[in-house]
Amino acid sequence: MIRNKVEHVVGTVVDCQNGISMELFLHVSLVPAVLIVGVLSFLQKRAQRLAIDHKLPFLGRRFGIVVPLDTIGSLSNRWSYGFAFGAVSSSVLLLFSESFIPFTVPDWARAIVYLVGALEVGMVYFPFFACLSTPFRGAGAVLGILYSLSWIIVTVWDTFTCPDGKILGKYQKLIVQWPCILSLIFLLGRYLYMLVKAVRIHLQGEQEDPDELIGQHQVQHVKRLLRKTPPDSKPVSWFWSKIYESDPYFKFPNRIIGTAIISLIGLYTMTLADYSLSNVAFDKVESWKDTLKQLVTYCNQTEALGPMIPELEEFIYVARKSWLATTIFASLNSVAYCFHVLACYRKHLKRLWKGQKGFLPEKFHNPRSAASVASIARYSGWQIAFTLWGYLIVHFVHFLFALGFVYVLVLPIQHGKGLSMLKSVGLIVLTISLVIALVILQIVLVQIFFLQEKMSPTDKNKPLALNNRKAFHCFNYFFFFYNVVMGISNCILRLLCSIVVGTWLVSRIDRSIMQRGYENMDAGYSTWIGMIFADHYHNNPVMVCFCQLLVSNSLEKHNVSAYSTFNNMPSEFPVNSRARRRWMLFYTLSRNPHLILLRKHHLSSSSSSSPHPDTEVQARVMAYKTQSHLAESKSPPEIIVTPAPDC
């Protein structure tokens, strides 16, 4: 039923004769999408020759692989890719149904239908991403303008010529489709900008930006690590200090931004579908209520079933208002989760950059490489699905709490039973307070009578050492029977808390809802761990900075790169620099102290006279320490050959 309402809200069921069937347009768009991908593939040359190149040499290694977007290391055009995901969002929700397939299929083939639908939607929207990522900016911009313009024209025409719907009434399509239209318009503007820039580069009015492994934000992050003293921090507002701590040297990859945008648009559409579904459901229940009243009157059962009618009417009214009220809170809760996942992604990555793995379960400290790379592909889809289904589950939990609040507090006061309600609530609160007080009493008694005194006045707590052992054994014996009774209530409370917290956090893929030791059974959490490890190994700023240094030195680039901002002094030392030679000599001897005894001046002095005792003893001590350290680490000694003529 939810699936059908999503289809109605999104607009897959169209009764307006003036509108355009978006399902048919989705199928027809496969032809231009394949042509665009074919053109971009023809322009792309393959790095290696294949057997077909020898048979068809006129191809010239054409028809290379077209990459829609780099989901690991690319940080350029992040918001453009994000709006491209926003344009996809309306069709992503259709994947929850089989309505886009023009023919019926048996039940056993539903998995194949979902696969075919996903491949079709992916191919239709492939040009939006490929035109952004292609190195042929001019061709990609022209093709992107034509393709996005066709989608804008068809979508706007369908929205404004047939705006009404069965569920939301007037302007239903405009309410639902405006995020998609806005994303398409942004993409059109981006393609126009790419075309203008490509023309200016072709006319030599601008220089194309060089491709580098490292970005400015990563450069600044590494420079911040190398500073001896942190820079003077500017005063920030309460929001940026308490709610969200800004970090200008961290950028979210396009995969994370696209996932967040689709999740937010999906929540918006899901909220509309939820609202429409609840109205239809409660209207139908009210019609059943009227039918039940007529049936009771017709069967002369007014005395037996008559008192149930007002209670049923009251329950329907309370349930309707509670469901609609909790829709707002569930939506805000899910939106907050979307932004909180972004904050957790940044926090977890920065901890991994520091080498901190204590926040992860021990079994996840070294995930398998294949699982981590596969998590990159799974994360976005799973995060979107977890967010949408988590909204429905959290909404139901909020609804149950709202019903309990109304029936426990609000309705008794309205019916003049406030005093009895207060007595019942007071009895429950008193019972819970006594249980908590007795638990605290046990801790206080142990603190006062059964622990030894502090070893130092500056200690915060007493040592974990027993005192008055005989009295403690009696205390433990008598409280044993009470703790058995109290354990029953705590067991039930533990189960209820686990259910509530688990359902409340079901959309939080960054946190496991399983017990400690069973985190590997949580597939969503395992995907999150594998994804952040893959990003950590591929996007660590220090490692990327080092790779950029190697690439810059090996290619001997003459242009100024982002890495050049590190150079506060000449990159090349003079060839005959005495300081450089002495430093390399010191480093070699410190890593290989047994070479001290083999130095030239030491050998000449030892041949003429006995060696100096202090030098020999110091060398042997250093050699012994080094050999002991190497023996413990089980690694061979490091021999460094340096141009040190003093040796």
PyMOL commands that set and color helices and strands:
alter all, ss='L'
color gray80, all
select helices_A, chain A and resi 2-10+22-28+30-43+51-55+57-59+78-96+107-124+126-133+137-161+172-202+216-226+238-243+254-298+302-305+308-353+362-364+369-414+418-449+469-504+519-521+523-539+541-555+562-566+578-591+593-598+600-608+613-633
alter helices_A, ss='H'
color red, helices_A
deselect
rebuild
show_as cartoon
